[in-house]
Amino acid sequence: MGYQEHKHHVPVSVNCAVVIISGSRTEQSDESGKYIISRLKECGNNVTAYSIIKNDAGEILGTIGKVFGNGVTQAVITSGGTGASHMDITIETLSPVLEKKMDGFGELFRSLTYQEIGSGSILSRAMAGIIKGKVIISLPGSLEAVKLAMEKIIIPELAHLVREASR
């Protein structure tokens, strides 16, 4: 089966949760989360949950567990906590619970970022993976990074990734 034929069997819509990981963002100041939600909905997906949480490992794991435990959510997109500072703990927190890491996501994201900003792209640790048959994608907090990932990777491949993860 060819790639296009294979993609033909993906779900029409995906149930997604959006989790913003930040020590400073509020619902009013969260441009990245608003953008993710609007693009998901514009493309026919459902947003099952939206939350803003602190850079705290227990809170991150608890929120992801709760969202995936609701029986509806197929994918979670997080934004924030993927950089190189000591406050950025999203990747360290989520990596140990991934059953599969989708290395190509981070590689492609950094390649696309390099085209936009140059060598500063090495500071991003964006990643994607699978937990119990469900997709988790961790993006940087910046609006420009979120836009790039949503338009160039997530919107085109989310349903395909969800289908493969659930098989």
Helices and strands as residue ranges (DSSP letters): H 3-7, E 15-21, H 31-42, E 46-53, H 57-68, E 75-79, H 90-94, G 95-97, E 100-101, H 103-117, G 118-123, E 127-131, E 134-139, H 143-149, I 150-154, H 155-165
